């Protein structure tokens, strides 16, 4: 079918297709990433929904757990230090240290600000 006629027919049916310039598409999963380099990406809008169509060669990459995603170990010395500096109770100090990922200075500032 002629591309021009195809576009006209899609327009009458309420379907809009747009090409999106992209250099890479990454689909993240819990344990891996699917990476598509130099993809052809189309956005199709139909009946109030957006659908992305991706064409290209895919490569899978394993995701290793990073220190940022894991909870840091909070030791008793850290808890005592923050308690001494702020006068806060142990449970509250533990909670704030977990929120600040073990950053003592940030935890002290946060507790003194409350």
Buried (B, 14 or more C-beta within 10 A) or exposed (E): EEEEEEEEEBEEEEBEBEEEEBEEBEEEEEEEEBBBEEBBBBEBEEEEEEEEEBEBEEEEEEEEEEEEEEEBEBEEEBBEBBBEBBEBEEEBBBBBBEEBBBBBEBBBBBBEEE
